[in-house]
Amino acid sequence: MLNMIKRNILSVTASVLTLVAMSGVSTTSMWAIYEPDMPESIKKEL
């Protein structure tokens, strides 16, 4: 009984941590949506 509870807790924890890690490295994560303006000095070089 105790082993089953431990296994379930570890499984849920691993799943949550995997989702957190994937959201951090994903190119479509909400933090990657922000795109700052390009500085004028760089625009002049292009």
C-alpha positions in Angstrom: 0.0 0.0 0.0 2.7 2.4 1.0 4.8 1.5 -2.1 1.8 2.3 -4.3 1.3 5.7 -2.7 5.0 6.5 -3.1 5.0 5.4 -6.8 1.9 7.6 -7.5 3.4 10.6 -5.8 6.7 10.2 -7.6 4.9 9.7 -10.9 2.8 12.9 -10.5 5.9 14.8 -9.4 7.9 13.7 -12.4 5.0 14.6 -14.8 4.7 18.1 -13.3 8.4 18.7 -13.5 8.5 17.5 -17.1 5.8 19.9 -18.1 7.6 22.7 -16.3 10.9 21.9 -18.0 9.2 21.6 -21.5 7.4 24.9 -21.1 10.7 26.6 -20.2 12.5 25.5 -23.3 9.7 25.5 -25.8 9.9 28.0 -28.6 6.2 28.7 -28.3 6.2 29.4 -24.6 4.5 32.5 -23.4 7.8 34.1 -22.4 9.1 33.9 -25.9 6.2 35.9 -27.3 7.7 39.3 -26.2 9.9 40.7 -28.9 11.7 43.9 -28.0 12.3 46.7 -30.6 15.5 46.7 -32.6 17.9 49.4 -31.6 18.6 52.1 -34.2 22.3 51.4 -34.3 21.6 47.8 -35.4 19.0 49.0 -38.0 21.6 51.3 -39.6 24.0 48.3 -40.1 21.4 46.3 -41.9 
